Amino acid sequence: MSAQRIIVFSRTTGFRHDSIPDGVAAFHDLGAQAGFAVTATEDPDELAQALPGARAVVFLSTSGEILTDDSRAALRALLADGGGFVGVHGASTTEYDWPWFGSNVVGAVFDGHPALQPGVVVVEDRDHPATAHLPERWEFTDEWYNFTSNPRPRVRVLASADESSYEGGGMGADHPLAWCHTLAGGRSFYTALGHTSESFDDPAFRAHLLGGLRWATDQPA
């Protein structure tokens, strides 16, 4: 499997984030920084053709049912062969009709969010390239996604939300926001952050994404 190429997939059939073009541009920059060629697409047939030989795929604020049978099979094959997955924000609002995606690829399924507002991310694990640069309490503005179940028993939680720092939290004292795991065979990293266009210009958030990409591709930080 080539170590030189990643795919950024941002198709939506549900809510579409205005920040997607900013995220695509950021991943072009981050890919270059990490030594990867980046292909961005919203075509599931192109995705199915591009995944074989890729090092990783990024699902960037995807939503709804976005994959074909062929692209589902190609994603399974990529991960079974040790490829990487990076899910950003809306990736957890994706492929509700394919439960394996939510439980084994992302690690959790979206369950609503309060209004966009500032809050505090609690960095639990700084022994990871996605969080090593962050303070223990990281002030951020986002939608503070809730999930249908807590993924902590099945994943390595890297950061969580301090629900006392914003209004409308729905998971209580234990609210994971970013994590990693190998439930689908390859390395998967997910962050619930990334709603706003401004976040993709934030050096700390870009380093968070780059660290997740490096981990998912098993690349030294």
Accessible surface in RSA format (square Angstrom, percent):
REM  Atomic radii and reference values for relative SASA: ProtOr
REM  Chains: A
REM  Algorithm: Lee & Richards
REM  Probe-radius: 1.40
REM  Slices: 20
REM RES _ NUM      All-atoms   Total-Side   Main-Chain    Non-polar    All polar
REM                ABS   REL    ABS   REL    ABS   REL    ABS   REL    ABS   REL
RES MET A   1   104.13  53.9  23.51  15.6  80.63 192.0  31.33  26.6  72.80  96.5
RES SER A   2    51.16  43.2  34.92  46.6  16.23  37.4  38.12  81.2  13.04  18.3
RES ALA A   3    53.56  49.2  45.55  70.3   8.01  18.2  45.55  64.1   8.01  21.2
RES GLN A   4   111.92  62.6 111.45  81.4   0.47   1.1  49.19 104.7  62.73  47.6
RES ARG A   5    67.17  28.2  67.17  34.2   0.00   0.0  30.93  42.3  36.25  22.0
RES ILE A   6     0.00   0.0   0.00   0.0   0.00   0.0   0.00   0.0   0.00   0.0
RES ILE A   7     0.00   0.0   0.00   0.0   0.00   0.0   0.00   0.0   0.00   0.0
RES VAL A   8     0.20   0.1   0.08   0.1   0.12   0.3   0.08   0.1   0.12   0.3
RES PHE A   9     0.00   0.0   0.00   0.0   0.00   0.0   0.00   0.0   0.00   0.0
RES SER A  10     3.69   3.1   3.69   4.9   0.00   0.0   0.00   0.0   3.69   5.2
RES ARG A  11    71.68  30.1  71.68  36.5   0.00   0.0   5.74   7.8  65.94  40.0
RES THR A  12    24.74  17.6   4.86   4.9  19.88  47.4   0.00   0.0  24.74  37.4
RES THR A  13    74.61  53.1  33.54  34.0  41.07  97.9  38.74  52.0  35.87  54.2
RES GLY A  14    46.49  57.3   0.00   N/A  46.49  57.3  29.59  81.2  16.89  37.8
RES PHE A  15   134.08  67.1 117.14  72.6  16.95  44.1 125.42  76.0   8.66  24.8
RES ARG A  16   106.79  44.8  92.72  47.3  14.07  33.5  53.29  72.8  53.50  32.4
RES HIS A  17    10.57   5.8   8.90   6.2   1.67   4.3   8.29   8.5   2.28   2.7
RES ASP A  18   134.17  94.0 113.89 113.4  20.28  48.0  40.37  95.0  93.80  93.5
RES SER A  19     2.19   1.9   1.42   1.9   0.77   1.8   0.68   1.5   1.51   2.1
RES ILE A  20     4.40   2.5   3.41   2.5   0.99   2.4   4.40   3.2   0.00   0.0
RES PRO A  21    88.39  64.4  77.47  70.6  10.92  39.7  83.39  68.8   5.00  31.1
RES ASP A  22    56.02  39.2  48.97  48.7   7.04  16.6   8.78  20.7  47.24  47.1
RES GLY A  23     0.00   0.0   0.00   N/A   0.00   0.0   0.00   0.0   0.00   0.0
RES VAL A  24    28.35  18.7  28.33  25.7   0.02   0.0  28.33  24.6   0.02   0.1
RES ALA A  25    54.39  50.0  48.96  75.6   5.43  12.4  53.23  75.0   1.16   3.1
RES ALA A  26     1.17   1.1   0.32   0.5   0.85   1.9   0.70   1.0   0.47   1.2
RES PHE A  27     0.00   0.0   0.00   0.0   0.00   0.0   0.00   0.0   0.00   0.0
RES HIS A  28    79.73  43.6  73.42  51.0   6.31  16.2  47.37  48.8  32.36  37.7
RES ASP A  29    77.15  54.0  69.27  68.9   7.88  18.6  16.94  39.9  60.20  60.0
RES LEU A  30     3.96   2.2   3.96   2.8   0.00   0.0   3.96   2.8   0.00   0.0
RES GLY A  31     0.00   0.0   0.00   N/A   0.00   0.0   0.00   0.0   0.00   0.0
RES ALA A  32    77.14  70.9  50.71  78.3  26.43  60.1  57.72  81.3  19.42  51.4
RES GLN A  33   118.12  66.1  85.88  62.8  32.25  76.8  36.61  77.9  81.51  61.8
RES ALA A  34     9.39   8.6   0.00   0.0   9.39  21.4   2.67   3.8   6.72  17.8
RES GLY A  35    47.25  58.3   0.00   N/A  47.25  58.3  35.98  98.7  11.27  25.2
RES PHE A  36    12.98   6.5   4.43   2.7   8.55  22.3   6.04   3.7   6.94  19.8
RES ALA A  37    63.31  58.2  50.09  77.3  13.22  30.1  59.73  84.1   3.58   9.5
RES VAL A  38    25.29  16.6   2.22   2.0  23.07  55.6   2.35   2.0  22.93  62.2
RES THR A  39    44.13  31.4  40.69  41.2   3.44   8.2  24.19  32.5  19.93  30.1
RES ALA A  40    42.19  38.8  16.05  24.8  26.14  59.5  16.31  23.0  25.87  68.5
RES THR A  41    11.72   8.3   1.49   1.5  10.23  24.4   9.30  12.5   2.42   3.7
RES GLU A  42    70.06  40.2  56.37  42.6  13.69  32.6  32.88  63.6  37.18  30.4
RES ASP A  43    65.04  45.6  61.14  60.9   3.90   9.2  22.14  52.1  42.91  42.8
RES PRO A  44    16.98  12.4  16.98  15.5   0.00   0.0  16.98  14.0   0.00   0.0
RES ASP A  45    79.93  56.0  78.16  77.8   1.77   4.2  21.26  50.0  58.67  58.5
RES GLU A  46    71.62  41.1  69.46  52.6   2.16   5.2  24.57  47.5  47.06  38.4
RES LEU A  47     0.00   0.0   0.00   0.0   0.00   0.0   0.00   0.0   0.00   0.0
RES ALA A  48    17.02  15.7  10.63  16.4   6.39  14.5  10.90  15.3   6.12  16.2
RES GLN A  49   145.17  81.2 118.04  86.3  27.13  64.6  47.62 101.4  97.55  74.0
RES ALA A  50    16.31  15.0   9.04  13.9   7.27  16.5  16.31  23.0   0.00   0.0
RES LEU A  51     0.44   0.2   0.34   0.2   0.10   0.3   0.41   0.3   0.03   0.1
RES PRO A  52    90.43  65.9  67.75  61.8  22.68  82.4  80.21  66.2  10.23  63.6
RES GLY A  53    31.35  38.7   0.00   N/A  31.35  38.7  20.88  57.3  10.48  23.5
RES ALA A  54     0.00   0.0   0.00   0.0   0.00   0.0   0.00   0.0   0.00   0.0
RES ARG A  55    36.74  15.4  36.74  18.7   0.00   0.0   2.97   4.1  33.77  20.5
RES ALA A  56     0.00   0.0   0.00   0.0   0.00   0.0   0.00   0.0   0.00   0.0
RES VAL A  57     0.00   0.0   0.00   0.0   0.00   0.0   0.00   0.0   0.00   0.0
RES VAL A  58     0.00   0.0   0.00   0.0   0.00   0.0   0.00   0.0   0.00   0.0
RES PHE A  59     0.14   0.1   0.14   0.1   0.00   0.0   0.14   0.1   0.00   0.0
RES LEU A  60     0.59   0.3   0.59   0.4   0.00   0.0   0.59   0.4   0.00   0.0
RES SER A  61     1.23   1.0   1.07   1.4   0.16   0.4   0.49   1.0   0.74   1.0
RES THR A  62     0.18   0.1   0.00   0.0   0.18   0.4   0.00   0.0   0.18   0.3
RES SER A  63     6.86   5.8   6.86   9.2   0.00   0.0   6.86  14.6   0.00   0.0
RES GLY A  64    13.82  17.0   0.00   N/A  13.82  17.0  12.75  35.0   1.07   2.4
RES GLU A  65    65.91  37.8  56.38  42.7   9.53  22.7  51.17  99.0  14.74  12.0
RES ILE A  66     0.15   0.1   0.00   0.0   0.15   0.4   0.15   0.1   0.00   0.0
RES LEU A  67    21.23  11.8   0.00   0.0  21.23  53.4   0.05   0.0  21.18  57.0
RES THR A  68    49.58  35.3  42.48  43.1   7.10  16.9  49.58  66.6   0.00   0.0
RES ASP A  69   118.54  83.0 107.54 107.0  11.00  26.0  35.56  83.7  82.98  82.8
RES ASP A  70   100.93  70.7  95.50  95.1   5.43  12.8  17.02  40.1  83.91  83.7
RES SER A  71     0.00   0.0   0.00   0.0   0.00   0.0   0.00   0.0   0.00   0.0
RES ARG A  72    56.53  23.7  56.53  28.8   0.00   0.0  13.89  19.0  42.64  25.8
RES ALA A  73    59.70  54.9  50.97  78.7   8.73  19.8  55.23  77.8   4.47  11.8
RES ALA A  74    15.01  13.8   6.34   9.8   8.67  19.7  13.06  18.4   1.95   5.2
RES LEU A  75     0.18   0.1   0.18   0.1   0.00   0.0   0.18   0.1   0.00   0.0
RES ARG A  76   105.21  44.2 103.27  52.6   1.94   4.6  37.61  51.4  67.60  41.0
RES ALA A  77    59.40  54.6  49.99  77.2   9.41  21.4  56.82  80.0   2.58   6.8
RES LEU A  78     9.84   5.5   3.09   2.2   6.75  17.0   8.77   6.2   1.07   2.9
RES LEU A  79     0.00   0.0   0.00   0.0   0.00   0.0   0.00   0.0   0.00   0.0
RES ALA A  80    83.83  77.1  49.27  76.0  34.56  78.6  53.40  75.2  30.43  80.6
RES ASP A  81    95.84  67.1  77.26  76.9  18.58  43.9  23.47  55.2  72.37  72.2
RES GLY A  82    34.34  42.4   0.00   N/A  34.34  42.4  25.01  68.6   9.33  20.9
RES GLY A  83     0.00   0.0   0.00   N/A   0.00   0.0   0.00   0.0   0.00   0.0
RES GLY A  84     0.00   0.0   0.00   N/A   0.00   0.0   0.00   0.0   0.00   0.0
RES PHE A  85     0.00   0.0   0.00   0.0   0.00   0.0   0.00   0.0   0.00   0.0
RES VAL A  86     0.00   0.0   0.00   0.0   0.00   0.0   0.00   0.0   0.00   0.0
RES GLY A  87     0.00   0.0   0.00   N/A   0.00   0.0   0.00   0.0   0.00   0.0
RES VAL A  88     0.00   0.0   0.00   0.0   0.00   0.0   0.00   0.0   0.00   0.0
RES HIS A  89     0.00   0.0   0.00   0.0   0.00   0.0   0.00   0.0   0.00   0.0
RES GLY A  90     0.55   0.7   0.00   N/A   0.55   0.7   0.55   1.5   0.00   0.0
RES ALA A  91     0.07   0.1   0.00   0.0   0.07   0.2   0.00   0.0   0.07   0.2
RES SER A  92     3.60   3.0   0.00   0.0   3.60   8.3   1.62   3.5   1.98   2.8
RES THR A  93    17.16  12.2  16.02  16.2   1.14   2.7  14.27  19.2   2.89   4.4
RES THR A  94     4.81   3.4   0.00   0.0   4.81  11.5   0.00   0.0   4.81   7.3
RES GLU A  95     2.15   1.2   0.28   0.2   1.86   4.4   0.00   0.0   2.15   1.8
RES TYR A  96   108.28  50.6  84.37  48.0  23.91  62.2  81.62  61.3  26.65  32.9
RES ASP A  97   108.53  76.0  82.70  82.3  25.84  61.1  24.55  57.8  83.98  83.8
RES TRP A  98    21.91   8.8  21.69  10.5   0.21   0.5  13.53   7.2   8.38  13.6
RES PRO A  99   100.68  73.4  90.45  82.5  10.23  37.2  98.94  81.7   1.75  10.9
RES TRP A 100    50.71  20.3  44.48  21.5   6.23  14.6  38.19  20.4  12.52  20.3
RES PHE A 101     0.51   0.3   0.51   0.3   0.00   0.0   0.51   0.3   0.00   0.0
RES GLY A 102     5.95   7.3   0.00   N/A   5.95   7.3   5.56  15.2   0.39   0.9
RES SER A 103    42.44  35.9  39.56  52.8   2.87   6.6  33.88  72.1   8.56  12.0
RES ASN A 104    35.44  24.4  35.44  34.3   0.00   0.0   0.00   0.0  35.44  34.3
RES VAL A 105     0.23   0.2   0.00   0.0   0.23   0.6   0.00   0.0   0.23   0.6
RES VAL A 106     0.56   0.4   0.25   0.2   0.31   0.7   0.36   0.3   0.20   0.5
RES GLY A 107     3.21   4.0   0.00   N/A   3.21   4.0   0.00   0.0   3.21   7.2
RES ALA A 108     4.87   4.5   0.19   0.3   4.68  10.6   4.76   6.7   0.11   0.3
RES VAL A 109    43.35  28.5  42.75  38.7   0.60   1.5  42.75  37.1   0.60   1.6
RES PHE A 110    43.19  21.6  36.55  22.6   6.64  17.3  36.55  22.2   6.64  19.0
RES ASP A 111    83.43  58.4  68.16  67.8  15.27  36.1   4.68  11.0  78.74  78.5
RES GLY A 112    27.93  34.4   0.00   N/A  27.93  34.4  25.65  70.4   2.28   5.1
RES HIS A 113    78.55  42.9  49.00  34.1  29.55  75.6  28.71  29.6  49.84  58.0
RES PRO A 114    20.24  14.7   6.30   5.7  13.94  50.7  19.69  16.3   0.55   3.4
RES ALA A 115    76.07  69.9  59.16  91.3  16.90  38.5  69.15  97.4   6.91  18.3
RES LEU A 116    82.06  45.7  57.30  41.0  24.76  62.2  57.30  40.2  24.76  66.6
RES GLN A 117    30.75  17.2  28.04  20.5   2.71   6.5  16.81  35.8  13.94  10.6
RES PRO A 118    95.97  69.9  91.68  83.6   4.29  15.6  91.71  75.7   4.26  26.5
RES GLY A 119     5.35   6.6   0.00   N/A   5.35   6.6   3.46   9.5   1.89   4.2
RES VAL A 120    18.79  12.4  18.79  17.0   0.00   0.0  18.79  16.3   0.00   0.0
RES VAL A 121     0.34   0.2   0.34   0.3   0.00   0.0   0.34   0.3   0.00   0.0
RES VAL A 122    44.43  29.2  44.43  40.2   0.00   0.0  44.43  38.6   0.00   0.0
RES VAL A 123     9.93   6.5   0.00   0.0   9.93  23.9   0.00   0.0   9.93  26.9
RES GLU A 124    74.95  43.0  36.18  27.4  38.78  92.3  25.10  48.6  49.85  40.7
RES ASP A 125    29.85  20.9  26.14  26.0   3.72   8.8  13.34  31.4  16.51  16.5
RES ARG A 126   114.49  48.1 100.40  51.2  14.09  33.6  32.63  44.6  81.86  49.6
RES ASP A 127   124.59  87.3 108.20 107.7  16.39  38.8  34.72  81.7  89.86  89.6
RES HIS A 128     5.24   2.9   0.31   0.2   4.92  12.6   3.13   3.2   2.11   2.5
RES PRO A 129    39.52  28.8  24.51  22.3  15.01  54.6  30.11  24.9   9.41  58.5
RES ALA A 130     0.00   0.0   0.00   0.0   0.00   0.0   0.00   0.0   0.00   0.0
RES THR A 131     0.00   0.0   0.00   0.0   0.00   0.0   0.00   0.0   0.00   0.0
RES ALA A 132    53.67  49.3  40.18  62.0  13.49  30.7  40.68  57.3  12.99  34.4
RES HIS A 133    78.53  42.9  43.27  30.1  35.26  90.2  52.16  53.8  26.37  30.7
RES LEU A 134     1.18   0.7   0.93   0.7   0.26   0.6   1.18   0.8   0.00   0.0
RES PRO A 135    69.54  50.7  60.12  54.8   9.42  34.2  68.84  56.8   0.70   4.3
RES GLU A 136   121.73  69.9 117.50  88.9   4.23  10.1  32.86  63.6  88.88  72.6
RES ARG A 137   130.09  54.6 114.92  58.6  15.18  36.1  58.23  79.6  71.86  43.6
RES TRP A 138    17.51   7.0  17.00   8.2   0.51   1.2  11.48   6.1   6.03   9.8
RES GLU A 139   144.76  83.1 125.52  95.0  19.24  45.8  39.54  76.5 105.22  85.9
RES PHE A 140    15.91   8.0   7.58   4.7   8.34  21.7  14.37   8.7   1.55   4.4
RES THR A 141    58.25  41.4  51.98  52.7   6.27  14.9  32.12  43.1  26.13  39.5
RES ASP A 142     0.35   0.2   0.35   0.4   0.00   0.0   0.00   0.0   0.35   0.4
RES GLU A 143    12.86   7.4  12.86   9.7   0.00   0.0   0.00   0.0  12.86  10.5
RES TRP A 144     1.67   0.7   0.00   0.0   1.67   3.9   0.58   0.3   1.10   1.8
RES TYR A 145     4.61   2.2   4.23   2.4   0.38   1.0   0.00   0.0   4.61   5.7
RES ASN A 146    16.35  11.3  16.35  15.8   0.00   0.0   4.24  10.2  12.12  11.7
RES PHE A 147     8.15   4.1   0.00   0.0   8.15  21.2   0.00   0.0   8.15  23.3
RES THR A 148    83.77  59.6  51.63  52.3  32.14  76.6  43.02  57.8  40.74  61.6
RES SER A 149    71.87  60.7  62.97  84.0   8.89  20.5  46.48  99.0  25.39  35.6
RES ASN A 150    49.49  34.1  33.93  32.8  15.56  37.5  24.71  59.5  24.78  24.0
RES PRO A 151     2.34   1.7   0.00   0.0   2.34   8.5   2.34   1.9   0.00   0.0
RES ARG A 152    82.94  34.8  75.81  38.6   7.13  17.0  45.67  62.4  37.27  22.6
RES PRO A 153   118.66  86.5  73.92  67.4  44.74 162.6  85.94  71.0  32.72 203.4
RES ARG A 154   104.74  44.0  84.23  42.9  20.51  48.8  57.42  78.5  47.32  28.7
RES VAL A 155    18.12  11.9   0.00   0.0  18.12  43.7   5.14   4.5  12.99  35.2
RES ARG A 156    94.17  39.5  84.86  43.3   9.31  22.2  52.74  72.1  41.43  25.1
RES VAL A 157    12.93   8.5   0.93   0.8  12.01  28.9   0.93   0.8  12.01  32.6
RES LEU A 158     0.00   0.0   0.00   0.0   0.00   0.0   0.00   0.0   0.00   0.0
RES ALA A 159     2.25   2.1   2.25   3.5   0.00   0.0   2.25   3.2   0.00   0.0
RES SER A 160     9.44   8.0   9.44  12.6   0.00   0.0   1.07   2.3   8.37  11.7
RES ALA A 161     5.07   4.7   0.00   0.0   5.07  11.5   0.00   0.0   5.07  13.4
RES ASP A 162    27.57  19.3  22.01  21.9   5.56  13.1   9.75  22.9  17.82  17.8
RES GLU A 163    33.58  19.3  22.07  16.7  11.51  27.4  13.68  26.5  19.90  16.2
RES SER A 164   107.08  90.5  62.19  83.0  44.90 103.4  56.50 120.3  50.59  70.9
RES SER A 165    37.64  31.8   8.16  10.9  29.48  67.9  19.25  41.0  18.39  25.8
RES TYR A 166    15.96   7.4   0.00   0.0  15.96  41.5   7.34   5.5   8.61  10.6
RES GLU A 167   138.93  79.8 137.11 103.7   1.82   4.3  57.65 111.5  81.28  66.4
RES GLY A 168    51.58  63.6   0.00   N/A  51.58  63.6  32.18  88.3  19.40  43.4
RES GLY A 169    31.03  38.3   0.00   N/A  31.03  38.3   1.43   3.9  29.61  66.3
RES GLY A 170    56.32  69.5   0.00   N/A  56.32  69.5  24.13  66.2  32.20  72.1
RES MET A 171    40.80  21.1  12.02   8.0  28.79  68.5  21.14  18.0  19.66  26.0
RES GLY A 172    37.28  46.0   0.00   N/A  37.28  46.0  33.99  93.3   3.29   7.4
RES ALA A 173   117.42 108.0  68.47 105.7  48.94 111.3  80.86 113.9  36.56  96.9
RES ASP A 174    52.52  36.8  47.61  47.4   4.91  11.6  33.73  79.4  18.79  18.7
RES HIS A 175     0.07   0.0   0.00   0.0   0.07   0.2   0.00   0.0   0.07   0.1
RES PRO A 176     0.00   0.0   0.00   0.0   0.00   0.0   0.00   0.0   0.00   0.0
RES LEU A 177     0.53   0.3   0.53   0.4   0.00   0.0   0.53   0.4   0.00   0.0
RES ALA A 178     0.86   0.8   0.86   1.3   0.00   0.0   0.86   1.2   0.00   0.0
RES TRP A 179     0.00   0.0   0.00   0.0   0.00   0.0   0.00   0.0   0.00   0.0
RES CYS A 180     1.27   1.0   1.26   1.4   0.01   0.0   0.00   0.0   1.27   1.4
RES HIS A 181    13.78   7.5   3.23   2.2  10.55  27.0  13.63  14.0   0.16   0.2
RES THR A 182    82.04  58.3  67.24  68.2  14.80  35.3  33.55  45.1  48.49  73.3
RES LEU A 183    60.59  33.7  37.68  27.0  22.91  57.6  42.43  29.8  18.16  48.9
RES ALA A 184    11.97  11.0   0.00   0.0  11.97  27.2   3.82   5.4   8.15  21.6
RES GLY A 185    51.98  64.1   0.00   N/A  51.98  64.1  27.33  75.0  24.65  55.2
RES GLY A 186     2.81   3.5   0.00   N/A   2.81   3.5   2.81   7.7   0.00   0.0
RES ARG A 187    73.94  31.0  73.88  37.7   0.06   0.1  12.49  17.1  61.45  37.2
RES SER A 188     0.74   0.6   0.74   1.0   0.00   0.0   0.74   1.6   0.00   0.0
RES PHE A 189     0.32   0.2   0.00   0.0   0.32   0.8   0.32   0.2   0.00   0.0
RES TYR A 190     1.23   0.6   1.02   0.6   0.21   0.5   1.02   0.8   0.21   0.3
RES THR A 191     0.00   0.0   0.00   0.0   0.00   0.0   0.00   0.0   0.00   0.0
RES ALA A 192     1.68   1.5   0.48   0.7   1.20   2.7   0.48   0.7   1.20   3.2
RES LEU A 193     2.94   1.6   2.94   2.1   0.00   0.0   2.94   2.1   0.00   0.0
RES GLY A 194     0.00   0.0   0.00   N/A   0.00   0.0   0.00   0.0   0.00   0.0
RES HIS A 195    35.04  19.2  31.56  21.9   3.48   8.9  10.20  10.5  24.84  28.9
RES THR A 196    22.28  15.8  17.83  18.1   4.45  10.6  17.71  23.8   4.57   6.9
RES SER A 197    37.63  31.8  33.52  44.7   4.11   9.5  22.54  48.0  15.09  21.1
RES GLU A 198   127.91  73.4 121.50  91.9   6.41  15.3  68.46 132.4  59.46  48.5
RES SER A 199     5.66   4.8   0.89   1.2   4.77  11.0   5.66  12.1   0.00   0.0
RES PHE A 200     2.87   1.4   2.22   1.4   0.64   1.7   2.22   1.3   0.64   1.8
RES ASP A 201   111.34  78.0  92.67  92.2  18.67  44.2  29.00  68.3  82.34  82.1
RES ASP A 202    44.63  31.3  39.27  39.1   5.36  12.7  15.50  36.5  29.14  29.1
RES PRO A 203   107.07  78.0  98.88  90.1   8.19  29.8 102.43  84.6   4.63  28.8
RES ALA A 204    29.66  27.3  24.52  37.8   5.14  11.7  28.13  39.6   1.53   4.0
RES PHE A 205     0.00   0.0   0.00   0.0   0.00   0.0   0.00   0.0   0.00   0.0
RES ARG A 206    54.82  23.0  54.80  27.9   0.02   0.1  14.43  19.7  40.40  24.5
RES ALA A 207    36.65  33.7  30.04  46.4   6.61  15.0  33.40  47.0   3.25   8.6
RES HIS A 208     1.16   0.6   1.16   0.8   0.00   0.0   1.16   1.2   0.00   0.0
RES LEU A 209     0.00   0.0   0.00   0.0   0.00   0.0   0.00   0.0   0.00   0.0
RES LEU A 210    16.59   9.2  16.59  11.9   0.00   0.0  16.59  11.6   0.00   0.0
RES GLY A 211     3.62   4.5   0.00   N/A   3.62   4.5   3.14   8.6   0.48   1.1
RES GLY A 212     0.00   0.0   0.00   N/A   0.00   0.0   0.00   0.0   0.00   0.0
RES LEU A 213     0.00   0.0   0.00   0.0   0.00   0.0   0.00   0.0   0.00   0.0
RES ARG A 214    41.76  17.5  41.76  21.3   0.00   0.0   2.60   3.6  39.16  23.7
RES TRP A 215    34.36  13.8  31.82  15.4   2.54   6.0  26.04  13.9   8.33  13.5
RES ALA A 216     0.70   0.6   0.00   0.0   0.70   1.6   0.00   0.0   0.70   1.8
RES THR A 217     5.90   4.2   0.29   0.3   5.61  13.4   0.29   0.4   5.61   8.5
RES ASP A 218    90.71  63.5  70.63  70.3  20.09  47.5   8.13  19.1  82.58  82.4
RES GLN A 219    46.87  26.2  37.17  27.2   9.71  23.1  19.40  41.3  27.47  20.8
RES PRO A 220   115.63  84.3  97.17  88.6  18.46  67.1 109.60  90.5   6.02  37.4
RES ALA A 221   103.41  95.1  41.64  64.3  61.77 140.5  61.14  86.1  42.26 112.0
END  Absolute sums over single chains surface
CHAIN  1 A     8464.7       6330.7       2134.1       4528.0       3936.8
END  Absolute sums over all chains
TOTAL          8464.7       6330.7       2134.1       4528.0       3936.8
